[in-house]
Amino acid sequence: MKKEITGIMVYYYKVCPRKLWYFYHEIQMEQENENVNIGKILDEETYKRDDKHINIDNVINIDFIRSQGILHEIKKSRKIEEASILQVKYYLYYLQRKKLYGIKAKIDYPLLKKTLEVDLSEQDIKEIDEVLGEIEKIVDKAIPPKLEKKNICKSCAYYDLCFI
């Protein structure tokens, strides 16, 4: 049975197709990763007054919604901001497919005390349609994609799996 493409899968697609493949095939390495643990603590300790982790269809998991119609995604840093933006645009895309229009989004960086507004354009919708097709091609492969060494590899939870 084919799994739905989730927001985290869209994020991983932009970060690293290999990481996406491992995640999709339930090869989990995040439990012991220090960066993941820092992110969890940040999530638990910030925005405590807001309703958090709004899960829709087990496809998108919105960190919180503060004022009506604005969803928020919490990120530790801007290192892979392009992936974060695509993930949030996918949330907006998914909600539009559910006939929820006029939703806005923000990415919050509490450690940096910064916020980034994210909108969904017609061009973004076309890009996401293409990305979803690419994700399906990647996860349907029998083996993970070829290793592409990137600057972020050293801090990745899958580092040992790829390099050792």
C-alpha positions in Angstrom: 0.0 0.0 0.0 1.3 3.4 -1.0 1.8 6.0 1.7 0.6 9.6 1.5 3.3 12.1 0.9 3.7 14.0 4.1 5.1 17.5 4.9 8.3 16.0 6.4 8.8 14.0 3.2 8.6 17.2 1.1 11.1 18.8 3.5 13.5 15.8 3.2 13.1 15.8 -0.6 14.7 19.3 -0.6 17.3 18.5 2.1 18.4 15.1 0.7 16.6 12.5 -1.6 18.6 9.7 0.2 17.3 10.8 3.6 13.8 10.9 2.1 14.2 7.3 0.8 15.4 6.1 4.2 12.5 7.9 6.0 9.9 6.6 3.6 11.2 3.0 4.0 11.0 3.4 7.8 14.7 3.4 8.5 14.7 5.8 11.4 17.9 7.3 12.8 16.5 10.5 14.5 16.1 9.0 18.0 19.7 9.5 19.1 20.5 12.6 17.1 21.5 15.7 19.1 20.1 18.2 16.6 16.7 16.4 16.5 16.7 16.4 20.3 17.4 20.1 20.4 14.6 20.7 18.0 12.2 18.7 20.2 13.2 20.7 23.3 12.7 23.9 21.3 9.3 22.8 20.2 8.3 21.8 23.8 9.6 25.0 25.4 8.4 27.6 23.0 4.9 28.9 22.2 3.5 27.1 25.2 0.2 29.0 25.2 -0.7 27.8 21.6 -2.5 24.6 20.6 0.3 22.6 19.0 0.8 19.7 16.6 -2.3 20.0 14.6 -2.3 16.8 12.5 -4.4 16.7 9.4 -5.0 13.3 7.9 -1.5 12.1 9.1 -0.2 14.1 6.1 0.6 17.5 7.5 1.5 18.3 11.1 1.2 22.0 11.7 3.3 23.2 14.7 0.6 25.6 15.8 -2.1 28.1 14.7 -2.1 31.3 16.7 -4.5 33.7 15.1 -7.2 32.4 12.8 -6.0 31.5 9.4 -2.2 31.7 10.1 -0.3 28.4 10.5 3.1 28.4 12.1 6.1 26.1 11.6 8.9 26.3 14.2 12.5 25.8 13.0 15.7 25.9 14.9 17.8 27.7 12.3 17.7 29.0 8.7 20.4 26.6 7.5 18.0 24.7 5.2 15.4 27.4 4.9 14.6 26.5 1.3 13.4 23.1 2.5 11.4 24.7 5.3 9.7 27.1 2.9 8.7 24.2 0.5 7.4 22.2 3.5 5.1 25.1 4.6 4.0 25.8 1.0 3.1 22.1 0.8 0.9 22.6 3.9 -0.9 25.5 2.2 -1.2 23.4 -1.0 -2.6 20.5 0.9 -5.1 22.7 2.7 -6.2 24.2 -0.6 -6.8 20.7 -1.9 -9.1 20.3 1.1 -11.0 23.4 0.0 -9.5 25.6 2.8 -8.6 28.9 1.2 -7.1 32.1 2.5 -4.8 30.4 4.9 -1.5 32.2 5.5 1.7 30.8 7.0 4.8 31.8 8.9 8.0 30.1 9.8 9.2 31.0 13.3 12.8 30.9 14.3 12.6 31.4 18.1 16.3 31.2 18.7 16.9 33.9 16.1 13.8 35.9 17.1 12.8 36.0 13.4 9.7 35.2 11.4 9.3 34.6 7.7 5.9 34.9 6.0 5.2 32.2 3.4 2.6 32.5 0.6 1.5 30.0 -2.1 1.4 31.2 -5.7 0.2 29.5 -8.8 3.9 28.9 -9.7 4.4 27.2 -6.3 1.4 24.9 -7.0 3.0 23.8 -10.3 6.4 23.3 -8.5 4.8 21.2 -5.7 3.0 19.0 -8.3 6.4 18.4 -9.9 8.0 17.7 -6.5 5.3 15.2 -5.6 6.0 13.3 -8.8 9.8 13.4 -8.0 9.2 12.1 -4.5 7.1 9.2 -5.8 10.0 8.3 -8.2 12.5 8.4 -5.4 10.6 6.3 -2.9 9.6 3.7 -5.5 13.2 2.8 -6.1 14.5 -0.5 -4.7 17.6 1.1 -3.2 18.3 4.6 -1.9 19.5 7.3 -4.3 23.2 7.9 -4.9 25.0 9.7 -2.0 25.5 13.4 -2.6 27.9 14.9 -0.1 26.6 18.2 1.3 27.6 20.6 4.0 24.8 19.5 6.2 25.7 15.8 6.1 27.8 16.0 9.3 24.8 17.1 11.4 22.4 14.6 9.7 20.9 11.8 11.8 21.7 9.5 8.8 25.4 10.4 8.6 26.6 7.0 10.0 24.3 5.1 7.6 25.7 7.0 4.6 29.4 7.4 5.4 30.4 4.6 7.8 
